[in-house]
Amino acid sequence: MNLNSYLTLTINPTSSPSVSFKITKAIIKESLEELFSIECEGYIEGLSEDLFSLNSPPNPSLDSNPSNANSSSSHSKTPNFHPKVLIDTLATLDINNPYENKTLNFDTNATKTYQGIISYVNYLGIHKESLENLADINSKIKTLKYKHFFSFKLESILKRLSLNKANRIYTHTTILEAIKETLHFYQGLLHKEIDFSNIHLEFENQELISQYNESDLDFITRLAHNNGIFFYEDASKIYFCDHYAKSNPKTIKYNPNINNALNEPCITQIYKEQSLRTNSFTHSSTNAKTPLNLLSLNSNQVPYEENLNNKASYNAHTYESEYSFSQSIDLKTLPALKEKRTLTLNESLQAKSNIYHLSLEDFIAIDYHTFTHSNSSKNSEDLLKDFVIVASTQTLIDDAILVNSIHANDNTPLKDLALSKSYSNTLTLLPSHIIFTPPLKQKPKAPNSTQGIVIGESSDIENQSNTIYTDDYGRVKVRMNLYANQEELDDKEKTYHHTPFLRVATSVANSHSGFYHTPRIGDEVIISFLDDDIDKPYVSGSLYNSTSSMPQYNYPRYKREIASNTLNSLSQTPKMINKGLEELKLQEDTDYVLSPINHHYLTLANSTIGVENTQAKARNEITLKNDKDKEEIYILAQKDYKTEIGNDYEETIKMNKTSEVGALYTEFITLGHMQNIAGFKNVNVKEDYLENTLLSKETNVKLNNTLNVGV
């Protein structure tokens, strides 16, 4: 029996010599929709029984030279190996021709190689037979090597991307550029060339592409799959594709004879599964600029095979809100990809073969010649011939190499030891004219809301504070806090936390009525997400903080008290006729400070743009006060107050009215001025009093008329 293994795992620690293991069993899974993964078991031979110690530094050098046996024995307690030196190290699995004495004649006997990293190691211990053989004093033949057994998991080098979870925003770029930029963070860690030459589609710039609580691997997988891109790798390259790379097909015979008397490489079995699936897709939305118009795209149905009985249509309708004025929603890509994915699943089939050197995206042409000759009911012209490999699962067993570790005095025939060497695979095939479409990936769920700071044209917020920066639609840019530290973690000068222009929500928005407010640079705002979509943030509110504190709603006390100080009631009219009015004085500001707990105030206020508000009254304000028995509406104009009325103006005051003008009071009346006073009228003029009448003047006095002139 050949004692050479056809499976070899070579691990290359960064600071130690490479280590090779003979593999006794391996299961290899690879697909165009997920990273390859290899689970294997094997052993390494060495002179030391104590392979490693948890308390000592690892040294993976294994001395297998018998001449050094005494030295090794004298240091048997000194560790020379530890599994932890293997974790996250580059490793290569080589597969040679698995058939004994090359009983199958392949066109090529080249070695098939997988290169990745070790993601799992488990030390299984020393092989029992090897240990007992050394301990048996009656054994005629002694072996000088211990077999230390391990189990491993070898995975794609892209596995490293799954260990970093990040939060980033990419603005005004394509999904392909976002993928490339993410991969750029791993320069020097992938050890493989990235090949984008098989991407033929063109992708439009996106206003916003968000990575939120996603690993870098999940992020690039989502971007790729949701745009029809699949990726896979070989020993030297990682390929991103939306079309197949051109290659010559490999002709493979179909031979369902389980005995395979001719010992030929072949496909031994072809079978197909079918499931009931949705067969048509609709994607609808509304236009952000004209929300009254409903947009809808009805896609074509994905055809089932003709021999299916029911031709019913099963439709999946998806609605997606369009939230941006400057970028229309894509209604075509999503239903088209769903169609293609359904077609991929419906048309794929499985095959079993004994050919070890087949790879992903290999084109194969199945030769049914022998099968159709032996089965006259079949016509080779009616059978599908041309396929592409989109997935495979390989099972490799080579425990026959353990034959040299059995007892030398054991007389059990080798054929009865249940040791074997075998290879088989299960392939997933797709007709070569159908482009493989990977499964769509869900976006991460957005938080209910988060915080941010309004920003301007640059990242210098302080120098632009309290100014306004918007686009033509009144939208603002925001620095989102949940993304803010990523550029420091990435060690990149990149604004991964600055949004594009975002819409600002308001309580009423109408061309005929509503509220409108533009957050200013430096304002702390609340960010919410339309449809819980991480790529659709909008400003839903604002927050006060210690830097942007709640304004002091201060105004002079006389604004509330002056009326009661001047006119008590009409019952005091006789006294006030001779006494006259009390002197009105422009009082100094005796402020009333509103405490934040005075929740019975409703205030709308803003201050001058670009000016720091250091004065209590340096703002425009409308305050509604609702203290019991002290209800009041207060209006403060920081500078000018203007009222323009298109028609009538009617004012009803059920009690007193007091007006105070600090400078000149001017009235211009085009038609006439009429006053009806039920009580008295008292006018006090401190300086000159001038009255000009261009026409006639008439005075009617029913009782007395007194004129006193002092010289």
JOMO-V636968 format. One line per field, one symbol per residue. phi: phi as a letter, one per 20 degrees, with the letter a starting at -180 (. if undefined). psi: psi as a letter, one per 40 degrees, with the letter a starting at -180 (. if undefined). A space follows every 10 residues. Layout:
# JOMO-V636968
phi->???
psi->???
This chain:
# JOMO-V636968
phi->.feeeeccdd ddgfdbffcd deeebbcddb bfdbffbcdb cabcdbeefe fbcfecffbf fdedegfeff ffffdfeefc abgffefldf bcdddegeeg llfdeefcdf fecdcbcedb cceeoefgff ffffeffeff cddedededc dccdcgffgf ffeddccccd dlbeffffff fffffdgnde lcfeddfedd fddffdfbcd dcldffffff ffffffcmdd bbbcfccddd bccfffbffe ecfdcfffel geldfaeebc bbdccfcgcb ccccaceffc ffeeebceef fefeffeffe dfdddddddc feddfdbffe eeffffffgf fffgffefbd bdbdeeefcg mfecdeeegf fffecffddf feefddcced abcddccbef fegedeffef efggfeeleb cbbbbcdddc gfedffcfff dffffffgab dacfcdfcee fffdgmddcc efdmececee ffdfefffff lcebefceef fdfdfbfccb fdbqdcbdge gnfeceddcf llefecebed rccebfedef feedbgfffd dfffedceaf feggfffefn fffecffffd fdeeegeffe dccdbbcffn dfeddfdeae bccddcffmc faddccdfce cccccfbfcc cccececccc dfcedcccdf dacccddfdd ccddcfdfcc cdcfdecccd cecdcdcdce d
psi->hhehiehhhh hgideiiihh ihhdhihhhi ieeiiihhhi iaiiiiehdg diheeiiihe hhhehdeedd dddefdehie ihdeedhfii ihhhhahehh ffdhhidifi hhhhhaiheh hhheahhddd ddddeheehd hhiehihhii iihhiidedd deehhihihh ifiidddddd ddddefheed eihhheeehe ihhihhdhhh hhfiiddddd dddddefehi iaiadeihhh ieiiihihih hhihgehddf defihihehh ihihihihei hhhiaihddg eehhihhhii ihhiideidh fihhhhhhhh hhehdehiih eddddddddd ddddddeiii ihieheeiii ehhihhhedd dddegeehhd deihdhiihe iihhhhhfed eedeeihdeh ehideeefhi hihiihihih heehhhhiii iiiihiidii iihhiadieg ddeeifihhi aeeeiiiihh deededddde fighgeehia hiihiidhhi eeiiihhhii heihihhihh ffheegiihe aiiiaddgih ihghiidede eddeedhdie eedddedddi iihhihiihg ihhhieegee hhhhiiihhe hhgeidegih ihhhhfihef iihhhhhdci hhhhhdbihh hhhebihhhh hebhhhhhhd cihhhhhdbi hhhhhdaihh hhhdbihhhh hecihhhhhh .
